[in-house]
Amino acid sequence: MIRIDERISKSERTYDWIRERIIGREFNPGYRLVLGAIAKELGISVVPVREAVRRLEAEGLVEFERNVGARVAMVNRVEYIDTMQTLGVLEGAATALALPQMSEADLAQAQSINDQMRAMLENFDPVVFTSLNEKFHRALFQRCPNPHIAELADRGWNRMAGLRSSTFSFVPDRAPRSVQEHDEILQLIRARAEPLEIEMAVRRHKWRTVEAYREQGHHAAVTAP
């Protein structure tokens, strides 16, 4: 029994170790994950490494290629858009469900984060701005009582981090409007608007970023030499 618990603990720690390096871009898209080498570095057997990699594969952060093995998932424009659209649906639902449990402290936390984002607009750092953006949204749905929806939303954000270190590097002009839409969402919550209205506001907010990303990609394709 003790051995099983230890194995699960090692698998969890290995999962966190690999995931942090993927999201932190130490392991870039396409980076090959050699299970034996990881096991040696962490001082464990290959079994918990394999379990951790399979879990990361289920979340879309890792992929398996024939004759190559496990590697960090490659960036895919279509997959990025699909993930953003899905996250918009999940995050909207998670936020709406979280409303009854949402406290003034939660709203104050979200407002503080958005104020930090607003302060960054003049001296814009897209990577830091993207990180704050994630923290803002997580602050709103962190009280979601449905563990399945909350987990899926969490996976969506993890997948986003694996695909793009910074959304706003690609659509910097979207940043000021994003901050404004955050304020509008907070106003709806404070005014106790209908949950469905809040859910759709969160979804539209996410989907507007998708549209901005699509337009940027189309413009680049048209104007590229």
C-alpha positions in Angstrom: 0.0 0.0 0.0 2.9 2.4 0.8 4.5 1.6 -2.5 1.4 2.5 -4.4 1.1 5.9 -2.6 4.7 6.6 -3.2 4.3 5.8 -6.9 1.3 8.1 -7.3 3.2 10.9 -5.4 6.2 10.5 -7.8 3.9 10.6 -10.8 2.3 13.8 -9.5 5.6 15.4 -8.9 6.9 14.4 -12.3 3.8 15.7 -13.9 4.3 19.1 -12.2 8.0 19.2 -13.1 7.4 18.5 -16.8 4.4 20.8 -17.1 6.2 23.7 -15.5 9.0 23.4 -18.1 6.5 23.2 -21.0 4.5 26.3 -19.9 7.7 28.1 -19.0 9.0 27.4 -22.5 12.1 25.6 -21.2 10.7 22.7 -23.2 9.6 24.3 -26.5 7.1 22.8 -29.0 8.7 19.8 -30.6 11.1 19.2 -27.7 11.6 15.4 -27.3 10.8 14.0 -23.9 13.2 11.1 -23.3 11.5 9.2 -20.5 14.7 7.5 -19.3 16.6 10.7 -19.2 13.9 12.4 -17.2 13.7 9.5 -14.8 17.4 9.6 -14.3 17.4 13.4 -13.6 14.6 13.0 -11.1 16.0 9.9 -9.5 13.0 7.7 -10.1 11.9 4.8 -12.3 10.5 5.2 -15.8 7.0 4.1 -14.6 5.9 7.4 -12.9 7.4 9.4 -15.8 5.3 7.4 -18.3 2.2 8.1 -16.2 2.9 11.8 -16.1 3.6 12.0 -19.8 0.3 10.1 -20.5 -1.5 12.6 -18.4 0.0 15.5 -20.2 -0.9 13.9 -23.5 -4.5 13.8 -22.4 -4.4 17.5 -21.7 -2.9 18.2 -25.1 0.5 19.4 -23.9 2.3 16.3 -25.2 2.0 14.3 -28.3 3.4 10.9 -29.5 4.9 10.6 -32.9 5.7 7.3 -34.5 9.4 6.3 -34.4 10.1 9.5 -32.3 8.2 9.0 -29.1 6.8 11.7 -26.7 7.4 15.4 -27.5 6.0 18.7 -26.5 2.9 19.4 -28.7 3.6 21.5 -31.8 2.0 24.9 -32.2 -1.0 24.7 -34.5 -3.0 27.8 -35.5 -6.3 25.9 -36.0 -5.9 24.0 -32.7 -5.2 27.3 -31.0 -8.4 28.8 -32.3 -10.4 25.7 -31.4 -8.9 25.7 -27.9 -9.8 29.4 -27.4 -13.4 28.9 -28.6 -13.8 25.9 -26.3 -12.3 27.8 -23.4 -14.8 30.6 -24.0 -17.7 28.2 -23.5 -16.2 26.5 -20.5 -15.0 29.6 -18.8 -18.4 31.3 -19.3 -20.2 28.4 -17.8 -17.7 28.1 -14.9 -18.0 31.8 -14.1 -21.8 31.7 -14.1 -21.9 28.7 -11.8 -19.4 30.4 -9.5 -21.6 33.5 -9.0 -23.4 32.3 -5.8 -20.1 31.5 -4.1 -18.2 34.5 -5.4 -17.2 36.9 -2.6 -16.3 40.6 -2.5 -12.7 39.5 -1.9 -12.8 37.5 -5.2 -14.1 40.6 -7.1 -11.5 42.8 -5.5 -8.8 40.4 -6.5 -10.0 40.3 -10.1 -10.3 44.1 -10.1 -6.8 44.5 -8.8 -5.4 42.2 -11.5 -7.2 44.1 -14.2 -5.9 47.4 -12.8 -2.4 46.0 -13.1 -3.2 45.1 -16.7 -4.4 48.6 -17.4 -1.2 50.1 -15.9 0.8 47.9 -18.3 -0.8 49.3 -21.4 1.6 52.2 -21.8 4.8 50.0 -21.4 3.4 46.8 -22.8 4.9 43.4 -22.0 2.7 40.9 -23.8 4.0 37.9 -21.8 3.3 39.4 -18.4 0.0 40.8 -19.7 -1.1 37.4 -20.8 -0.1 35.9 -17.4 -2.2 38.5 -15.6 -5.1 37.9 -18.0 -5.1 34.3 -17.0 -5.1 35.2 -13.3 -8.0 37.5 -13.8 -10.2 34.9 -15.4 -9.2 32.2 -12.9 -10.1 34.6 -10.1 -13.7 34.7 -11.5 -14.3 31.0 -11.9 -12.2 29.6 -9.0 -15.4 29.1 -7.0 -17.1 27.0 -9.6 -18.9 24.2 -7.7 -18.9 21.8 -10.7 -15.5 20.0 -10.5 -15.9 18.6 -14.1 -16.4 22.1 -15.7 -13.7 23.6 -13.5 -11.2 20.9 -14.4 -11.9 21.3 -18.1 -11.5 25.1 -17.9 -8.2 24.6 -16.0 -7.1 22.2 -18.8 -8.0 24.7 -21.4 -5.8 27.3 -19.8 -3.0 24.8 -19.5 -3.4 23.9 -23.1 -3.3 27.6 -24.1 -0.1 28.1 -22.3 1.4 25.1 -24.1 0.3 26.5 -27.5 1.2 30.2 -27.0 3.4 31.8 -24.3 1.6 35.0 -25.1 -1.7 35.6 -27.0 -1.1 39.3 -26.9 2.2 39.1 -28.7 0.0 38.3 -31.7 -2.8 40.7 -31.1 -1.3 43.6 -29.1 -4.0 46.0 -30.3 -6.6 43.8 -28.5 -5.1 44.5 -25.0 -6.9 47.9 -24.2 -10.3 46.5 -25.3 -9.7 43.3 -23.3 -9.1 45.4 -20.1 -12.3 47.3 -20.9 -14.3 44.1 -21.3 -13.0 42.8 -18.0 -14.4 46.0 -16.4 -17.7 45.4 -18.1 -17.8 41.8 -16.9 -17.1 42.9 -13.3 -19.8 45.5 -13.6 -22.3 42.9 -14.6 -21.4 40.7 -11.7 -21.6 43.6 -9.2 -25.0 44.6 -10.7 -26.2 41.0 -10.1 -27.1 40.5 -13.8 -28.6 37.3 -14.9 -26.1 34.4 -14.9 -26.8 33.7 -18.5 -25.9 37.3 -19.4 -22.7 37.1 -17.5 -21.9 33.7 -19.1 -22.4 35.1 -22.6 -20.3 38.2 -21.8 -17.4 36.0 -20.8 -17.8 33.8 -23.9 -18.0 36.8 -26.2 -15.0 38.3 -24.6 -12.9 35.2 -25.3 -14.3 34.9 -28.9 -13.5 38.5 -29.7 -9.9 37.6 -29.1 -10.2 34.7 -31.5 -11.6 37.0 -34.1 -8.8 39.5 -33.6 -6.3 36.6 -33.9 -8.0 35.5 -37.1 -7.9 39.0 -38.6 -4.3 39.4 -37.7 -3.4 36.1 -39.4 -5.4 37.0 -42.5 -3.8 40.4 -42.7 -0.3 38.9 -42.4 -1.1 36.4 -45.1 -2.3 39.2 -47.4 0.5 41.6 -46.8 3.4 39.2 -46.4 6.0 39.7 -49.3 
